[in-house]
């Protein structure tokens, strides 16, 4: 293959890779925003509720921010909004001096009730998006994506 041919293949690979990954992120965000709105939440609330259901003992705002991949300030706003609406409680009654980022955030009964539809939505989206893939194909896809993510995380950081 000529140098020009190799360059064209590389450009196409780059465009396909960036285009597909970007489009996936946008579609996931669109679905989260639409479903959150349908349930009366903001887009940022959905992942917060998801993780709090998964960790009933509670998580700190810092832990939630890390898991949801938002800034601590953004998570602080999300938690404050959810607390004002009675979906979460922050901190322990006996520990009033705890930092707002270290205090545990837990779902209230109202929060659990509001989060119930999330599980059905998640399963519906996963079934629709990957229902035709065999379990082995799905595992290979996730392994490949994780491999790419790890390579991209180290790219340019190891002196190359």
C-alpha positions, -999 to +999 in steps of 0.1 A: +000+000+000+013+034-009+021+061+017-010+080+006-032+049+009-019+043+045-026+079+053-062+076+040-068+045+060-054+062+092-076+093+086-107+071+081-098+051+113-094+083+132-127+098+119-146+066+126-131+063+161-137+099+171-171+101+154-185+068+170-171+075+205-184+111+204-218+101+190-221+074+217-215+099+245-240+124+230-267+098+227-262+085+262-264+121+275-295+127+254-312+096+268-303+105+304-316+140+299-348+129+283-355+102+309-346+125+338-370+151+325-397+126+321-393+116+357-391+152+369-354+153+375-324+171+360-299+151+340-273+152+367-297+138+392-300+104+374-265+091+380-265+104+416-297+085+423-284+054+405-253+053+427-272+060+459-295+031+452-265+009+446-248+020+479-276+022+504-251+029+532-245+063+515-217+080+497-199+113+503-204+141+478-168+137+468-173+100+461-204+107+441-186+134+421-158+109+413-183+082+403-205+105+382-174+123+368-184+158+376-168+185+397-173+185+435-191+219+431-215+205+405-222+175+428-227+198+457-254+216+437-270+183+427-271+170+463-284+204+476-312+203+450-321+166+458-320+174+496-343+204+492-368+182+474-366+155+501-349+128+479-317+126+499-304+134+534-269+146+541-248+137+571-256+121+604-277+139+630-249+135+656-221+148+634-230+184+625-194+194+621-187+170+592-176+187+559-202+188+533-179+168+510-173+141+537-208+138+551-227+107+539-255+113+514-283+087+515-316+083+498-348+089+517-379+068+512-391+094+488-357+091+470-360+053+467-395+056+454-385+082+428-355+061+417-375+029+412-382+035+375-345+040+368-338+002+368-365-004+342-352+024+320-316+011+323-326-024+313-347-011+284-318+010+271-293-019+275-316-044+258-324-020+229-287-010+224-270-044+228-298-069+229-287-085+196-251-090+208-242-123+223-227-122+258-193-130+244-194-102+219-205-077+247-176-088+269-152-084+240-166-049+232-162-038+269-127-053+271-117-035+239-132-002+250-114-005+284-081-013+267-085+018+245-094+039+275-064+028+294-041+035+264-056+069+260-052+077+297-015+070+295-009+086+261+013+116+264+018+111+301+046+086+299+071+107+280+062+096+245 
